[in-house]
Amino acid sequence: MTERPYRLSARFVETIREPGCYGDGRGSGGLSLRVRRIARGQLSKSWRQRITVDGRVRNLGLGTWPHVSLAAARQKCVLNLVARQRGELVTGRRRTVPTFEEAVEKVIAVHRDGWKGGGRQEKLWRATLRDYAMPRLGGLPVNRIHAADVMAVLQPIWNEKRVTAQRVRRRISAVMRWAMAQGYREDNPAGDAIGAALPRNGVRPRHHPALPYAEVAGAVEVVRESGAYLPTVLAFEFLVLTACRSGEVRGAQWKEMDLAGREWRIPPERMKTDREHRVPLSTRALAVLREAREFANGSPLVFPSARGGPLSEVAISALVRQLKIGAVPHGFRSSFRDWAAECSDAPREVCELALAHVNTNAIEAAYRRTDLFERRRALMEQWSAFLAT
């Protein structure tokens, strides 16, 4: 009986007479020799390569010995591995590898139900990938996308639009991780390697334009006297008084308001933190709500648009831009925070909770279970009084 070597040798292939399947050892690319008996006791020796293609394990025939030698079989294995990496390996079946554009649709479908914001996240995904990734990657099968392709997408915008570029990279990376999970590829071309290749320096982060807190009352007065659509005007003032985000205010519903208890409960699905947030309503905030109630005409929304739905994402920001206020809606949260730090005696944790910021210190968060609601009520009443002076 011929001794079985760790790797096949030309001598072993020639002399082996025992039927069976003999692998060429680790690192061979899946090469094996299949020996079987055929008619009249004759032996057939054929080469096979076990390889994963398009997420499926395939056994490719490479010919029979001695027409194909061991050296020739090994060379065919290497060529098949290279062809697979390039997405060019033909196995006799129709290719099923999706393009990047098709994979994006699959990934969006997986995540859609978990995204909040009424489809806003899906719109952002589609917009950024359409504008930056699709021209280069859209038509490529996901197993033919390389780090150089991702670099070509990111490099033109990396320094000038760093935040956008980072979002594009994260979304490309998510699509590539999906492709890996499906067996279409073995690596992520938007992963760590490309992170090390991209420049670390660049533009400084841009903060939301904000007013000095001393100018906020004047801005509220300008908006109230503008004669603009009343729900938008009231939504702006309510946003300033509560220091809440624009989306939270625009989506506010009457069922969330407890006017007797002077409290607004924003449900988790409408919060950035995915946690319910209680907002104390100051005297002036209650007055704004009473004025909004007169205009609501039975709408479940506190600040409905002219068509009855929520105000658009740009309704408040467009108003302050037209009036040349010099800030964006989100910037008034910064104005409030500066005022709270300099003009109130509220502790830092009270100010942060007023902005619905999550405590990033895990130990502190584990022990502090209260939302300091009554202390925040006093703070927001003080803020309201400051804006009235």
N, C-alpha and C positions, 0 to 999 in steps of 0.2 A: 504493500500500500504506500502510495506517495505521501511523504511528510508534508503537512499543510503549513506553508510559510505565513508570517505575519502579513506580508504583502505578496501579491501574486508575482511569480517570476515566469519568464519564458519557458524554463525547464518544467515547472509545475504544470503550466497550461498544456504543454505537449504530452506529458506523461500521465496526468490524472485520468482515471478510468471509472471512479466511483460517481454515480449520479448524485447531483446536488447543486447547491448554489454557493459559490465561493466569492466572498467580497474581497475587494482590493485594499482593505484597511482604512483607517481613519484618514481623512484628507484626500480621499480619492475622487471626490465629487459624486459618490454613489455608484461607482463602477462595480460590476460583479460578473462572474463567469457562470453561466448556467450549463450544466452537463446533464444530458438525458439520453436514454436509450431509444433508438428508433428501430425500424424493421431490420430483421436478420441480425440482431445483436449489435448493430453498428451504433456508434456514439455520435451525438451532435453536441457541439460546443459553440455557444452563442454568447454575445456580449449584451449586457443590459445596463442602463443607467437609471437609478431611482432619483427623481428630481421633483421639486415642488414648482409648479407652473400655474400662475393665475389662482393661487390659493389651493390647488389640488395636487396631490401626489401622483406623479405619472411614472410609468416604467417605459423608457425609450429603448427600442432595439437599435444596436449599433453595428450589427453584422455578425457573421459567423467566423470562427477560427477554422482553418488558417488563412482564409481570405483577408481577414482583418487581424493583424497582429496585436499583441498586448500594447505595444508602444502606440500603434494607431488608435486603439480603443481609448487609451488614456488621453490622447490628443483630442479626440472627438468629445470626450467629457469636458475638457477645458473649454473648447469652443462653444459647447452648449451652455455652460455656466456664464460665459461672457455674453452670449446672445440673450440669455434670460435677463441679465442685469440691464441690458439695453432695451428690453421689451420686444426683442426680435425673434424669440424662439417659437417656432411653429411646431405644434404637436399633432396636427391632423384634426383638431377640433377648433371650432370658432372661438376666437378670443373673447373673453368676458371681462377684461380689465376695464373699469370705468375711466372716463376722462376726469380731469380735475373738476370741471364744471358739473359733471354728473355726480361726482363724489360730494361736492358741496351741497347739492340737493339732498343727498342721503343724510349728511351730518345735520343739516338744518331740521330735517324731519325727525331725527332722533332727539334733538334738544328742544324742539318747538314747545312742547307741553310744559317743559320746565322753566322756560323763559317767562318773565313777567313784563308788564308794561304794554299789554295790548298789541303785540306784534312789533313794538319799537326795536327790540333787540334783533329780530329777524331782518328788519329794514336796514339796520346799521351793518349787519353782516353782509347783506347783499350789496349795499352801496360801496363799502370799502373794497370788497373783493372784485366787484365789477370795475371799479375805477382803476385799481392798481394791480390786481393779480391776474384777472382773466385775460388781458391782452397777451400776456406771456405764457400762462399756465393752462388757460381754459381748455384748449383742445388736446393737451398732452395726457396720455394714460398715466394714472397715478404712479405706476412703477417705472416710469421714464422721466420723472422729475428729479433733478439733482440739486445739490446745494448751490451750484452755479446759477441755476434758473431762479432760485429763491433770492440769491444775492442780486440778480438783475432786476428783480421786482423792488427790493428794499433799498438798494444803494442810492438811487436817484432822490429818494424822499427822506433818507435816514437823518440827515443833518437839519434840513429845513422843516420837516414835519415829523419830528421824533415820536410824538405820542401816536399819531396816525400810523406811522411805520411799525411801531410796536404792536398795535392792534392788528394790523395786517399780518404780521409775523405770527402772532398767537393764533389767528384764525387759520392760516395756512398750516400751522403745526397741528391744530386740532383735526384738520382734514387728513393730514399724513398719519396721525395716530390711528384714525379710523381705518385707513388703508392697511396699516400694520396689523390691526386687530382682525381684519378680514383676510389676511394672508397674502395681500397683493404686493407687499414689500417688507423688507426686514429692518429698515432704518428710517429715521425722520430727518429729511434734509433741511428742515427749519428748526432743528434742535440745538444742542449745546455748541456743536462745531461752528455753526454760522454765527452764534452769539459771540464767540471769541473772535471771529473774523471781522465783525462790524466795528466801526470806530466807537470809542467810548465817549469822546468829547462831542460837543455839538451845542445846539441852542439851549439856553437855560429854560426851565419850565416857565410857561406863561400863566400867571394867576388871573382869575376872573377880575375884570375891571370893577373896582368898588369905590364908593365915596367915603371920605372921612365922616365919621359918625355925626359930626356937628352939622353936616350938610344934608342929612337924610330927611329931616323934617321939611326942609325946603323942597326937596325932590317930591315928597308925598303931596305937598301943596300944589306943585306944578302939574302933577298928574291929575289931581282932583279938579283943577280948573281948566283942564284941556278940552273938555266937552267930548271926549272920546266915548266909545261904547261903554255904558255904565258897568256891566259885569266885569269887563277887563280892568277898569279903574278900581273897582272894589277888590278884585282879586289881587291887584298889585299892592294895595294898602294892607290887605289881610296878610299877604306874603311878608311884608315888612314887619308888621306887628307880631307875627308868630315866629319869624325867623325860619320858616319852613321852605322846602324846595318848591320850585315852580310846578313840577308834576304833581306833587302832593296837594297843592292848592287848587290847581286846575281840575283835578279829579275829585275834589271834596264833594261829599253827598250829605244831604240833610239827615239821613239816618245815622251818620257818624257824629252828629252834633248833640250834645246834652246842654241845652241853653240854661236849664235850671241849675245844673251842676257846674256850669261854666267850664265845660270840658269838651275837647275834640279828640275822639279816638280814631287814629288812622290805622286801618287793618294791615297785617303783615305783608299782604300781596302788593300793597301800594308803597311800601317802604324800601328804600335802598338796602337796609339792614335785614330785611325779611323778619322784622319783629314789630309787634304792635307798638305804636308810639302815642302816648297821651300828651296832648297839648293844652296847657291852661289858657283859658280865654280871658284876656284883660277886658276892662270896661269898654275901651274903644273897639276892641275886636268884636265884642257882642253888638255894639252899635252898627258896625259894618255888616254883620250878619242880619240884623233886623232890616237894614236898608236893602240887602240882597234878597231877603224874603219877599219884600213888596214887589220886586221885579221878577221873581222866579216863575210866577204864574203856574204853579203846580209841578215844576220840573224837579226831579230827584236830585239834580245837580245844584250846588250852591251858586256856581258861577257859569251858567250855560252860555253857549254861543248863540248867535242869532238864529241858527238852524235847530237849536235845541240840544245838540250834543256838547261834549266838553270843548272848552276853548282850545284852539290849536297850540301846538308846541311852541310856536313863535309869537303867539298873540301878545303876551306881556312884554317880551323882549323887543318886539317890533315897536310897541308903544313907547317904551323908554328910549329907544334909539331915535324915533321920529322927534321926540321932545328934547333930544340932545342932553339927556340927564347925565351922561358921562359914566354910566355903570351898566352892568347887566343884572338881571334878577338875582342870580346866584351870589353876586357880589354884596348884596345887602345882608347876607348871612355873615360875611366877613366884617361888615360895618357894625353889626350887632355884637359880634365877638370882641371887637376892639373896644366898643363902649363898655361891655360887661367887664372887661379886664381893667379898664382905666377909671370907670365912673361908678361901678357898683361894688358892694362889699361881698358879693357872692363868691363862694369858693370855686376853684377851677372845675371840680366835678359837676357842680350845678350848671355852670355855663356850658360845659360839654354835653350834658344831658339835654339841655334846652335845644341844642342843635341835633339831637338824636345821634350823636357820635358814639360808637361802640368803644368800650374800654378795651384797649389792646393788651393790657396787663392781665394775664390769665388768673393770677392769684387774687388781685384786687376784684376782678369781675366775679370770681367764685364766691367771695365773701360779701360783696355789696349786692343785695337783692332788691333794695328799694330804688325807685326812680326819682326820689326826692321831689315829689310832685308839688307839695305845698311850698317848698323853698323856691321851686321854679315859678310857681304862681306869683310869688312876691316879686321875683326878678322881672317877669314879663309885665307886671303892672307898673313897675318902675320904668321899664323901657317905654311903655305906652305914654306915661306921664312926661318922659323926656321929649318924646316926639311932639307932644302937644304944646310945649313951651316955645 
